[in-house]
Amino acid sequence: MRIPKWIIFNFITNDSLRSLEKFPYLNKRLKSMCLDLMYIFAIYFPWIIISVPIFILSRNIEKLKFFISLVEGIIIIFSILNKDLCNGRSIAKRILGFQIIDVKTNKVASDYKCMLRNITIIIFPLEVVVALLNKERRIGDLLAGTKLLECDSEAKETFLSDMSEKKQLSSRLLIVSFVTAIIISMWLNNGFWY
């Protein structure tokens, strides 16, 4: 799978990576969680900005607003669910020196387990509290049977090389991720955004 480098590494995403130094009061684990989210939002920030004029111009068109926010939500949630698929390491985990491993085998967690552990994004504040208390496992890790292992830091660009080496993503995993993203986004749209 080939992703253009400019989509993942541009001035907005690079600025979000530099913002990591603005959080000296967070431990390394919390920095990783926050940086993962900041980075994903930075990737989609230009697309979100494009949708703002549509929201403003379509004041009376509730269905259009719902559709745009639903699509944006699906894309962002899908990205959050699958951020760790390359060798159990997101970009933030590479920079800060973390890897997701399977608790039973002590090997890199499978793509399914990496996706499953990120489903708990809907209870992010609770996950932050748990991460403060336990450096290795949060609620998503307990659900997926994974834990976070400290390892050597890597350059952020290794994410792209790992992504290009990945022979094939499971279509079943992508479908499950996509359906989960739709369900979470619809729930958030109906429950919190309107």
Backbone as a chain_set.jsonl record, in Angstrom:
{"seq": "MRIPKWIIFNFITNDSLRSLEKFPYLNKRLKSMCLDLMYIFAIYFPWIIISVPIFILSRNIEKLKFFISLVEGIIIIFSILNKDLCNGRSIAKRILGFQIIDVKTNKVASDYKCMLRNITIIIFPLEVVVALLNKERRIGDLLAGTKLLECDSEAKETFLSDMSEKKQLSSRLLIVSFVTAIIISMWLNNGFWY", "coords": {"N": [[0.848, -1.179, 0.0], [0.637, 2.144, -0.91], [1.196, 5.36, 0.208], [1.097, 8.771, -0.466], [3.893, 10.719, 0.465], [3.645, 13.453, 1.147], [1.1, 13.686, 2.184], [1.15, 12.561, 4.717], [3.419, 13.663, 5.923], [3.666, 16.853, 6.227], [3.63, 20.499, 6.461], [1.702, 21.032, 8.423], [1.325, 18.593, 9.833], [3.953, 18.152, 10.664], [4.273, 20.329, 12.358], [2.511, 19.608, 14.367], [3.898, 17.474, 15.44], [6.122, 18.789, 16.489], [4.873, 20.134, 18.496], [4.797, 18.463, 20.598], [6.777, 18.958, 22.46], [5.668, 20.934, 23.954], [4.299, 19.867, 26.007], [5.452, 19.261, 28.676], [4.661, 18.296, 31.121], [3.296, 15.934, 30.824], [3.508, 12.366, 31.014], [5.551, 10.003, 29.175], [3.904, 8.045, 28.01], [1.317, 9.219, 27.963], [1.907, 11.371, 26.333], [2.313, 10.02, 23.952], [-0.29, 9.045, 23.409], [-1.75, 11.469, 23.138], [-0.301, 12.72, 21.092], [-0.684, 10.94, 18.965], [-3.44, 11.353, 18.418], [-3.434, 14.14, 17.875], [-1.829, 14.168, 15.622], [-3.295, 12.68, 13.737], [-5.555, 14.326, 13.479], [-4.233, 16.534, 12.421], [-3.499, 15.615, 9.898], [-5.968, 15.503, 8.642], [-6.853, 18.078, 8.891], [-6.762, 20.107, 6.754], [-8.896, 19.205, 5.129], [-11.028, 19.391, 6.847], [-11.128, 22.151, 7.2], [-11.894, 22.926, 4.636], [-14.515, 22.054, 4.661], [-15.804, 23.796, 6.413], [-16.711, 26.307, 5.197], [-18.799, 25.205, 3.693], [-20.503, 24.337, 5.701], [-21.182, 26.831, 6.759], [-22.398, 28.111, 4.575], [-24.534, 26.446, 4.151], [-26.636, 26.853, 6.014], [-29.321, 26.181, 6.488], [-29.565, 23.629, 5.674], [-29.771, 20.87, 7.008], [-29.419, 18.118, 6.538], [-27.225, 18.017, 4.785], [-25.194, 19.081, 6.41], [-25.169, 17.092, 8.379], [-24.373, 14.88, 6.822], [-21.782, 15.673, 5.936], [-20.393, 15.962, 8.388], [-20.645, 13.369, 9.279], [-19.21, 11.87, 7.352], [-16.63, 13.003, 7.668], [-16.204, 12.233, 10.32], [-16.23, 9.418, 10.059], [-13.932, 8.988, 8.482], [-11.876, 10.017, 10.138], [-12.185, 8.45, 12.489], [-11.808, 5.888, 11.406], [-9.113, 6.139, 10.73], [-7.988, 6.461, 13.282], [-8.609, 3.987, 14.424], [-6.962, 2.322, 12.924], [-4.329, 3.179, 13.177], [-2.078, 1.921, 14.209], [-1.286, -0.206, 12.607], [1.054, -0.802, 11.211], [3.476, -2.746, 11.973], [2.755, -2.656, 14.642], [3.104, -0.065, 15.521], [2.399, 3.279, 15.672], [2.949, 6.544, 14.2], [3.577, 8.322, 16.291], [4.242, 6.474, 18.288], [6.535, 5.375, 17.211], [8.318, 7.549, 17.267], [8.444, 8.093, 20.02], [9.23, 5.674, 21.059], [7.719, 3.166, 21.451], [5.904, 0.048, 21.235], [3.233, -2.069, 20.259], [2.432, -5.081, 21.72], [1.475, -8.554, 21.783], [0.034, -9.94, 24.631], [0.114, -12.663, 25.316], [1.954, -13.931, 23.56], [4.141, -12.268, 23.442], [5.004, -11.114, 21.109], [4.895, -8.898, 18.235], [1.762, -7.347, 18.108], [-1.14, -8.534, 16.374], [-2.721, -7.214, 13.378], [-5.492, -7.127, 13.77], [-5.721, -7.117, 16.575], [-4.433, -4.724, 17.136], [-6.21, -2.923, 15.947], [-8.549, -3.481, 17.414], [-7.855, -2.658, 20.028], [-7.974, 0.064, 19.784], [-10.613, 0.759, 19.602], [-11.695, 1.784, 21.865], [-11.619, 4.527, 21.749], [-13.873, 6.015, 22.031], [-14.211, 6.349, 24.698], [-12.211, 8.076, 25.53], [-11.369, 10.016, 27.583], [-11.515, 8.428, 29.924], [-9.693, 6.461, 29.252], [-7.335, 7.944, 29.352], [-7.102, 8.425, 32.092], [-6.748, 5.777, 33.011], [-4.341, 5.216, 31.694], [-2.659, 6.898, 33.069], [-2.437, 5.574, 35.458], [-1.45, 3.069, 34.768], [1.267, 2.206, 32.971], [1.716, 0.346, 30.96], [-0.685, -0.908, 30.104], [-3.879, -0.055, 28.911], [-7.48, 0.386, 28.89], [-8.274, -0.45, 26.318], [-6.136, -2.148, 25.711], [-6.537, -4.193, 27.571], [-8.928, -5.206, 26.596], [-8.132, -6.124, 24.055], [-6.04, -7.851, 24.578], [-3.402, -6.994, 24.641], [-0.303, -5.146, 25.169], [1.704, -2.254, 25.917], [4.98, -1.853, 24.938], [8.143, -0.624, 25.815], [10.594, 0.457, 23.558], [13.271, 0.924, 21.177], [13.5, 4.208, 19.783], [12.336, 5.391, 16.593], [12.79, 6.906, 13.379], [10.248, 9.009, 12.061], [9.68, 8.555, 9.384], [9.979, 5.859, 8.942], [7.55, 4.718, 9.151], [6.282, 4.984, 6.657], [7.936, 3.338, 5.072], [7.507, 0.854, 6.3], [4.809, 0.635, 5.753], [4.8, 0.452, 2.962], [6.082, -1.969, 2.672], [4.244, -3.711, 3.644], [2.472, -6.33, 2.579], [-0.262, -6.919, 2.042], [-3.253, -5.649, 3.259], [-5.674, -7.096, 5.323], [-8.76, -7.65, 3.867], [-11.023, -8.197, 5.298], [-10.402, -7.109, 7.809], [-10.273, -4.38, 7.125], [-12.927, -3.95, 6.352], [-14.295, -4.497, 8.764], [-13.169, -2.455, 10.325], [-14.083, -0.208, 8.909], [-16.903, -0.453, 9.103], [-17.155, -0.313, 11.892], [-16.174, 2.291, 12.285], [-18.202, 3.718, 10.97], [-20.416, 3.136, 12.614], [-19.596, 4.23, 15.129], [-19.222, 6.918, 14.368], [-21.813, 7.617, 13.515], [-23.167, 7.292, 15.926], [-21.883, 9.277, 17.471], [-22.606, 11.544, 15.969], [-25.411, 11.619, 16.225], [-25.689, 11.593, 18.991], [-24.01, 13.548, 20.212], [-23.207, 15.749, 18.588], [-25.358, 17.187, 17.61]], "CA": [[0.0, 0.0, 0.0], [1.488, 3.314, -1.081], [0.579, 6.624, 0.594], [2.011, 9.869, -0.793], [4.599, 11.244, 1.643], [3.178, 14.794, 1.493], [-0.143, 13.607, 2.954], [1.467, 12.232, 6.1], [4.439, 14.577, 6.432], [3.569, 18.191, 5.644], [3.919, 21.5, 7.486], [0.725, 20.942, 9.516], [1.628, 17.418, 10.651], [5.257, 18.361, 11.297], [4.053, 21.253, 13.467], [1.891, 18.866, 15.474], [4.962, 16.692, 16.059], [6.934, 19.707, 17.285], [4.096, 20.577, 19.654], [5.017, 17.488, 21.666], [7.635, 19.563, 23.477], [4.86, 21.864, 24.745], [3.622, 19.108, 27.05], [6.471, 18.667, 29.548], [4.032, 17.748, 32.318], [2.737, 14.612, 30.525], [4.497, 11.298, 30.912], [5.809, 9.558, 27.806], [2.728, 7.28, 27.564], [0.251, 10.169, 27.629], [2.358, 12.115, 25.158], [2.063, 9.171, 22.792], [-1.736, 9.043, 23.143], [-2.15, 12.791, 22.648], [0.35, 12.982, 19.81], [-1.387, 10.144, 17.951], [-4.682, 12.055, 18.045], [-3.095, 15.419, 17.246], [-1.275, 13.893, 14.299], [-4.389, 12.285, 12.843], [-6.336, 15.526, 13.179], [-3.421, 17.395, 11.556], [-3.572, 15.098, 8.535], [-7.28, 15.826, 8.075], [-7.178, 19.482, 9.123], [-7.133, 20.84, 5.524], [-10.215, 18.775, 4.659], [-12.008, 19.948, 7.781], [-11.208, 23.579, 6.881], [-12.678, 23.041, 3.404], [-15.934, 21.821, 4.944], [-16.384, 24.882, 7.212], [-17.562, 27.187, 4.374], [-20.017, 24.476, 3.319], [-21.371, 24.414, 6.874], [-21.673, 28.204, 6.893], [-23.296, 28.403, 3.461], [-25.706, 25.579, 4.181], [-27.232, 27.037, 7.338], [-30.635, 25.553, 6.611], [-29.558, 22.297, 5.079], [-29.327, 19.994, 8.091], [-28.96, 16.821, 6.028], [-25.885, 18.196, 4.242], [-24.307, 19.2, 7.56], [-25.069, 15.763, 8.988], [-23.596, 14.029, 5.922], [-20.379, 16.104, 5.956], [-19.787, 15.613, 9.676], [-20.598, 11.91, 9.347], [-18.092, 11.415, 6.514], [-15.395, 13.384, 8.35], [-16.083, 11.366, 11.494], [-15.87, 8.064, 9.617], [-12.538, 8.996, 8.031], [-10.994, 10.209, 11.294], [-12.274, 7.28, 13.366], [-11.136, 4.797, 10.688], [-7.668, 6.362, 10.877], [-7.623, 6.192, 14.677], [-8.674, 2.539, 14.634], [-5.909, 1.619, 12.18], [-3.07, 3.921, 13.242], [-0.975, 1.078, 14.669], [-1.212, -1.418, 11.792], [2.393, -1.055, 10.667], [4.413, -3.292, 12.956], [2.308, -2.306, 15.992], [3.658, 1.248, 15.885], [1.951, 4.486, 14.983], [4.045, 7.509, 14.042], [3.948, 8.792, 17.63], [4.901, 5.376, 19.005], [7.89, 5.253, 16.658], [9.124, 8.67, 17.751], [8.619, 8.008, 21.468], [9.81, 4.388, 21.423], [6.742, 2.196, 21.951], [5.364, -0.923, 20.286], [2.143, -2.858, 20.812], [2.714, -6.503, 21.621], [0.473, -9.491, 22.285], [0.379, -10.331, 25.998], [0.378, -14.11, 25.401], [3.11, -14.369, 22.774], [5.205, -11.255, 23.529], [5.392, -10.712, 19.75], [4.115, -7.761, 17.742], [0.326, -7.64, 18.064], [-1.713, -8.652, 15.032], [-3.479, -6.051, 12.91], [-6.811, -7.153, 14.412], [-5.581, -6.703, 17.968], [-4.112, -3.293, 17.122], [-7.454, -2.211, 15.661], [-9.48, -3.688, 18.519], [-7.454, -1.864, 21.193], [-8.277, 1.472, 19.544], [-12.064, 0.985, 19.615], [-12.048, 2.523, 23.079], [-11.503, 5.974, 21.533], [-15.122, 6.663, 22.462], [-14.091, 6.662, 26.13], [-10.85, 8.6, 25.609], [-10.995, 10.572, 28.895], [-11.307, 7.324, 30.859], [-8.435, 5.832, 28.839], [-6.248, 8.792, 29.846], [-6.985, 8.146, 33.527], [-6.154, 4.444, 33.153], [-2.943, 5.312, 31.252], [-1.904, 7.531, 34.157], [-2.248, 4.586, 36.511], [-0.764, 1.885, 34.261], [2.06, 2.611, 31.802], [1.744, -0.683, 29.924], [-1.983, -1.354, 29.594], [-5.081, 0.743, 29.109], [-8.681, -0.426, 28.719], [-8.195, -1.068, 24.994], [-5.184, -3.256, 25.781], [-7.191, -5.292, 28.293], [-9.921, -5.74, 25.662], [-7.486, -6.79, 22.913], [-4.984, -8.77, 24.985], [-2.133, -6.405, 24.226], [0.301, -4.185, 26.091], [2.657, -1.349, 25.301], [6.347, -2.179, 25.303], [9.115, 0.408, 25.46], [11.648, -0.033, 22.672], [14.05, 2.012, 20.586], [12.807, 5.188, 18.938], [12.623, 5.322, 15.159], [12.404, 8.09, 12.62], [8.837, 8.951, 11.645], [9.601, 8.081, 8.009], [9.938, 4.403, 8.897], [6.14, 4.343, 9.006], [6.012, 4.83, 5.225], [8.63, 2.164, 4.547], [6.771, -0.312, 6.794], [3.527, 0.591, 5.04], [5.026, -0.034, 1.594], [6.471, -3.376, 2.76], [3.078, -4.516, 4.001], [2.028, -6.943, 1.323], [-1.689, -6.75, 1.826], [-4.087, -5.539, 4.454], [-6.82, -7.99, 5.269], [-9.996, -6.956, 3.478], [-11.958, -8.378, 6.402], [-10.036, -6.118, 8.808], [-10.677, -3.067, 6.633], [-14.391, -3.884, 6.407], [-14.666, -4.375, 10.179], [-12.777, -1.101, 10.733], [-14.966, 0.755, 8.26], [-18.238, -0.57, 9.718], [-17.018, 0.223, 13.253], [-16.071, 3.748, 12.159], [-19.541, 4.229, 10.634], [-21.272, 3.037, 13.808], [-19.154, 5.22, 16.116], [-19.49, 8.253, 13.838], [-23.264, 7.858, 13.567], [-23.513, 7.453, 17.335], [-21.424, 10.605, 17.884], [-23.411, 12.56, 15.289], [-26.754, 11.68, 16.818], [-25.669, 11.769, 20.424], [-23.266, 14.661, 20.764], [-22.938, 16.892, 17.715], [-26.567, 17.953, 17.285]], "C": [[0.89, 1.237, 0.0], [0.698, 4.577, -0.746], [1.563, 7.729, 0.236], [2.594, 10.502, 0.477], [4.043, 12.594, 2.089], [1.866, 14.772, 2.279], [0.178, 13.392, 4.431], [2.474, 13.196, 6.71], [4.367, 15.888, 5.665], [3.739, 19.21, 6.768], [2.934, 21.437, 8.658], [1.055, 19.751, 10.42], [2.978, 17.572, 11.349], [5.15, 19.321, 12.477], [3.408, 20.537, 14.652], [2.928, 17.991, 16.176], [5.846, 17.571, 16.942], [6.194, 20.151, 18.541], [4.238, 19.628, 20.833], [5.835, 18.099, 22.806], [6.87, 20.538, 24.363], [4.135, 21.166, 25.892], [4.628, 18.463, 28.007], [5.875, 17.984, 30.779], [3.396, 16.376, 32.073], [3.842, 13.565, 30.53], [4.561, 10.822, 29.456], [4.604, 8.826, 27.21], [1.599, 8.212, 27.144], [0.627, 11.037, 26.436], [2.076, 11.32, 23.888], [0.583, 9.181, 22.417], [-2.181, 10.373, 22.526], [-1.556, 13.084, 21.273], [-0.288, 12.174, 18.686], [-2.643, 10.874, 17.474], [-4.391, 13.371, 17.343], [-2.613, 15.198, 15.817], [-2.367, 13.516, 13.307], [-5.248, 13.493, 12.488], [-5.559, 16.477, 12.274], [-3.462, 16.929, 10.112], [-4.882, 15.533, 7.876], [-7.682, 17.288, 8.242], [-7.533, 20.242, 7.837], [-8.53, 20.467, 5.02], [-11.315, 19.304, 5.574], [-12.206, 21.438, 7.489], [-12.044, 23.801, 5.619], [-14.165, 22.883, 3.695], [-16.585, 22.948, 5.733], [-17.21, 25.843, 6.352], [-18.863, 26.504, 3.933], [-21.005, 24.51, 4.474], [-21.995, 25.807, 6.994], [-22.69, 28.519, 5.8], [-24.575, 27.572, 3.493], [-26.396, 25.634, 5.543], [-28.525, 26.25, 7.521], [-30.678, 24.118, 6.077], [-28.962, 21.321, 6.102], [-28.793, 18.657, 7.579], [-27.559, 16.914, 5.456], [-24.867, 18.307, 5.381], [-24.087, 17.841, 8.213], [-24.174, 14.865, 8.139], [-22.111, 14.387, 5.983], [-19.721, 15.707, 7.274], [-19.692, 14.099, 9.841], [-19.404, 11.37, 8.56], [-16.751, 11.767, 7.172], [-15.153, 12.496, 9.562], [-15.642, 9.965, 11.119], [-14.389, 8.005, 9.231], [-11.582, 9.112, 9.216], [-11.012, 8.987, 12.204], [-11.611, 6.067, 12.711], [-9.62, 4.924, 10.842], [-7.196, 6.068, 12.296], [-7.608, 4.687, 14.936], [-7.466, 1.819, 14.041], [-4.538, 2.281, 12.244], [-1.858, 3.067, 13.594], [-0.733, -0.161, 13.805], [0.173, -1.739, 11.242], [3.342, -1.451, 11.783], [4.047, -2.894, 14.395], [2.784, -0.952, 16.468], [3.059, 2.354, 15.024], [3.149, 5.415, 14.827], [4.518, 7.997, 15.406], [4.686, 7.706, 18.415], [6.32, 5.166, 18.488], [8.804, 6.327, 17.241], [9.443, 8.513, 19.24], [9.141, 6.656, 21.949], [8.85, 3.429, 22.098], [6.359, 1.227, 20.836], [4.28, -1.725, 20.993], [2.472, -4.328, 20.613], [1.555, -7.314, 22.198], [0.928, -9.969, 23.661], [0.779, -11.805, 26.078], [1.672, -14.512, 24.718], [4.337, -13.471, 22.924], [5.794, -10.904, 22.165], [4.524, -9.527, 19.34], [2.653, -8.18, 17.602], [-0.164, -7.68, 16.621], [-2.468, -7.37, 14.666], [-4.847, -5.98, 13.579], [-6.728, -6.655, 15.849], [-5.249, -5.209, 18.06], [-5.365, -2.459, 16.857], [-8.411, -2.294, 16.845], [-9.132, -2.82, 19.728], [-7.8, -0.382, 21.026], [-9.775, 1.775, 19.492], [-12.479, 1.838, 20.81], [-11.838, 4.032, 22.953], [-12.756, 6.699, 22.028], [-15.131, 6.965, 23.96], [-12.691, 7.21, 26.413], [-10.507, 9.196, 26.979], [-10.727, 9.483, 29.945], [-9.999, 6.591, 30.535], [-7.23, 6.631, 29.343], [-6.02, 8.524, 31.333], [-6.314, 6.787, 33.753], [-4.675, 4.472, 32.749], [-2.073, 6.016, 32.289], [-1.543, 6.517, 35.24], [-1.422, 3.381, 36.063], [-0.036, 2.246, 32.965], [2.007, 1.61, 30.66], [0.39, -0.974, 29.306], [-3.069, -0.35, 29.93], [-6.274, -0.155, 28.843], [-8.667, -1.152, 27.374], [-7.234, -2.245, 24.959], [-5.787, -4.453, 26.506], [-8.201, -5.989, 27.39], [-9.265, -6.589, 24.573], [-6.429, -7.817, 23.315], [-3.613, -8.299, 24.541], [-1.542, -5.574, 25.358], [1.31, -3.353, 25.317], [4.042, -1.656, 25.844], [7.246, -1.016, 24.915], [10.211, -0.228, 24.628], [12.399, 1.167, 22.105], [13.163, 2.94, 19.764], [13.225, 4.984, 17.49], [12.238, 6.649, 14.526], [10.965, 7.921, 12.131], [8.676, 8.381, 10.238], [9.573, 6.561, 7.892], [8.505, 3.887, 8.771], [5.817, 4.089, 7.539], [6.707, 3.601, 4.647], [7.954, 0.883, 5.036], [5.446, -0.475, 6.056], [3.723, 0.039, 3.624], [5.45, -1.503, 1.59], [5.294, -4.285, 3.088], [2.467, -5.047, 2.714], [0.559, -6.673, 1.051], [-2.379, -6.622, 3.174], [-5.282, -6.463, 4.273], [-8.074, -7.204, 4.906], [-11.038, -7.085, 4.574], [-11.687, -7.35, 7.503], [-10.492, -4.723, 8.383], [-12.192, -2.899, 6.681], [-14.858, -3.716, 7.846], [-14.335, -2.972, 10.691], [-13.734, -0.06, 10.178], [-16.36, 0.729, 8.884], [-18.204, -0.016, 11.141], [-16.938, 1.741, 13.223], [-17.425, 4.37, 11.828], [-20.422, 4.228, 11.876], [-20.888, 4.093, 14.849], [-19.471, 6.628, 15.64], [-20.982, 8.577, 13.868], [-23.716, 8.078, 15.009], [-23.097, 8.841, 17.829], [-22.244, 11.71, 17.234], [-24.78, 12.71, 15.925], [-26.709, 12.045, 18.284], [-25.029, 13.054, 20.917], [-23.173, 15.905, 19.877], [-24.164, 17.709, 17.393], [-27.487, 18.008, 18.469]], "O": [[1.795, 1.355, 0.826], [-0.347, 4.835, -1.343], [2.739, 7.645, 0.59], [1.872, 10.78, 1.434], [3.974, 12.86, 3.289], [1.55, 15.74, 2.971], [-0.463, 13.986, 5.298], [2.387, 13.51, 7.897], [4.939, 16.016, 4.583], [3.968, 18.825, 7.914], [3.31, 21.762, 9.785], [1.063, 19.888, 11.644], [3.128, 17.165, 12.501], [5.846, 19.158, 13.479], [3.724, 20.828, 15.806], [2.842, 17.79, 17.387], [6.269, 17.147, 18.018], [6.821, 20.504, 19.54], [3.838, 19.959, 21.949], [5.608, 17.789, 23.976], [7.37, 20.932, 25.417], [3.43, 21.815, 26.665], [4.652, 17.239, 28.136], [6.545, 17.166, 31.41], [2.994, 15.715, 33.031], [4.967, 13.832, 30.108], [3.732, 11.195, 28.626], [4.318, 8.977, 26.022], [0.991, 8.02, 26.09], [-0.228, 11.396, 25.625], [1.653, 11.877, 22.875], [0.24, 9.311, 21.242], [-2.894, 10.397, 21.524], [-2.23, 13.631, 20.4], [-0.419, 12.672, 17.568], [-2.878, 10.997, 16.272], [-5.019, 13.691, 16.334], [-2.956, 15.96, 14.913], [-2.363, 13.981, 12.167], [-5.627, 13.668, 11.33], [-6.158, 17.16, 11.443], [-3.46, 17.751, 9.195], [-4.903, 15.887, 6.697], [-8.749, 17.69, 7.778], [-8.528, 20.967, 7.83], [-9.263, 21.329, 4.538], [-12.41, 19.626, 5.113], [-13.334, 21.93, 7.528], [-12.814, 24.758, 5.545], [-14.991, 23.516, 3.039], [-17.812, 23.055, 5.731], [-18.329, 26.174, 6.743], [-19.902, 27.154, 3.816], [-22.204, 24.689, 4.263], [-23.182, 25.944, 7.292], [-23.726, 29.127, 6.07], [-25.587, 27.968, 2.916], [-26.7, 24.604, 6.144], [-28.783, 25.716, 8.6], [-31.736, 23.491, 6.047], [-27.775, 20.999, 6.044], [-27.826, 18.124, 8.123], [-26.769, 15.984, 5.62], [-23.8, 17.696, 5.321], [-22.961, 17.482, 8.558], [-23.312, 14.167, 8.672], [-21.268, 13.495, 6.074], [-18.612, 15.174, 7.277], [-18.761, 13.6, 10.474], [-18.673, 10.51, 9.05], [-15.846, 10.934, 7.229], [-14.029, 12.058, 9.802], [-14.781, 9.384, 11.779], [-13.68, 7.074, 9.615], [-10.591, 8.386, 9.289], [-9.956, 8.534, 12.647], [-10.925, 5.299, 13.387], [-8.928, 3.929, 11.058], [-6.125, 5.493, 12.49], [-6.7, 4.174, 15.59], [-7.002, 0.821, 14.593], [-3.669, 1.964, 11.432], [-0.726, 3.455, 13.306], [-0.037, -1.079, 14.239], [0.418, -2.877, 10.842], [3.933, -0.601, 12.45], [4.919, -2.805, 15.259], [2.865, -0.704, 17.671], [3.2, 2.354, 13.801], [4.247, 5.093, 15.28], [5.721, 8.078, 15.654], [5.647, 7.997, 19.126], [7.212, 4.812, 19.259], [9.927, 6.041, 17.657], [10.568, 8.767, 19.671], [9.463, 6.506, 23.128], [9.126, 2.933, 23.19], [6.473, 1.544, 19.652], [4.394, -2.024, 22.182], [2.754, -4.773, 19.5], [0.764, -6.813, 22.997], [2.084, -10.358, 23.833], [1.688, -12.156, 26.829], [2.412, -15.347, 25.238], [5.447, -13.87, 22.571], [6.936, -10.454, 22.071], [3.545, -9.196, 20.01], [2.349, -9.235, 17.046], [0.334, -6.954, 15.76], [-2.804, -6.558, 15.528], [-5.314, -4.893, 13.92], [-7.564, -5.865, 16.289], [-5.73, -4.516, 18.956], [-5.558, -1.411, 17.472], [-9.013, -1.293, 17.233], [-10.032, -2.298, 20.386], [-7.908, 0.345, 22.013], [-10.163, 2.935, 19.351], [-13.496, 2.531, 20.764], [-11.877, 4.742, 23.958], [-12.692, 7.871, 22.399], [-15.958, 7.742, 24.436], [-12.066, 6.853, 27.412], [-9.431, 8.903, 27.5], [-9.812, 9.614, 30.758], [-9.287, 6.155, 31.439], [-6.215, 6.045, 29.72], [-4.879, 8.411, 31.779], [-5.419, 6.665, 34.588], [-3.847, 3.825, 33.39], [-0.874, 5.751, 32.373], [-0.479, 6.595, 35.855], [-0.765, 2.74, 36.884], [-0.681, 2.561, 31.965], [2.23, 1.98, 29.507], [0.308, -1.259, 28.111], [-3.173, 0.139, 31.055], [-6.098, -1.348, 28.594], [-9.008, -2.332, 27.299], [-7.479, -3.23, 24.262], [-5.575, -5.596, 26.104], [-8.32, -7.214, 27.412], [-9.78, -7.647, 24.21], [-5.967, -8.581, 22.468], [-2.771, -9.092, 24.119], [-2.195, -5.331, 26.374], [1.713, -3.705, 24.209], [4.251, -1.713, 27.056], [7.129, -0.479, 23.813], [10.699, -1.313, 24.946], [12.17, 2.301, 22.525], [12.199, 2.504, 19.134], [14.309, 4.478, 17.198], [11.451, 7.414, 15.085], [10.53, 6.81, 11.826], [7.645, 7.784, 9.93], [9.184, 6.029, 6.852], [8.278, 2.758, 8.337], [5.159, 3.103, 7.206], [6.128, 2.897, 3.819], [7.836, -0.077, 4.274], [5.017, -1.594, 5.772], [2.908, -0.749, 3.145], [5.207, -2.21, 0.612], [5.344, -5.489, 2.837], [2.003, -4.28, 1.869], [0.187, -6.249, -0.043], [-2.119, -7.388, 4.102], [-5.825, -6.581, 3.175], [-8.408, -6.214, 5.557], [-11.853, -6.182, 4.765], [-12.622, -6.783, 8.068], [-11.036, -3.973, 9.193], [-12.686, -1.822, 7.014], [-15.722, -2.884, 8.123], [-15.132, -2.369, 11.409], [-14.146, 0.858, 10.887], [-16.933, 1.782, 9.162], [-19.132, 0.68, 11.552], [-17.563, 2.41, 14.046], [-17.761, 5.434, 12.348], [-21.101, 5.216, 12.157], [-21.76, 4.773, 15.39], [-19.942, 7.452, 16.425], [-21.367, 9.694, 14.212], [-24.545, 8.946, 15.281], [-23.864, 9.508, 18.523], [-22.549, 12.712, 17.881], [-25.248, 13.829, 16.136], [-27.601, 12.737, 18.775], [-25.454, 13.603, 21.934], [-23.07, 17.016, 20.397], [-24.027, 18.844, 16.937], [-28.558, 18.61, 18.391]]}, "num_chains": 1, "name": "protein.A"}
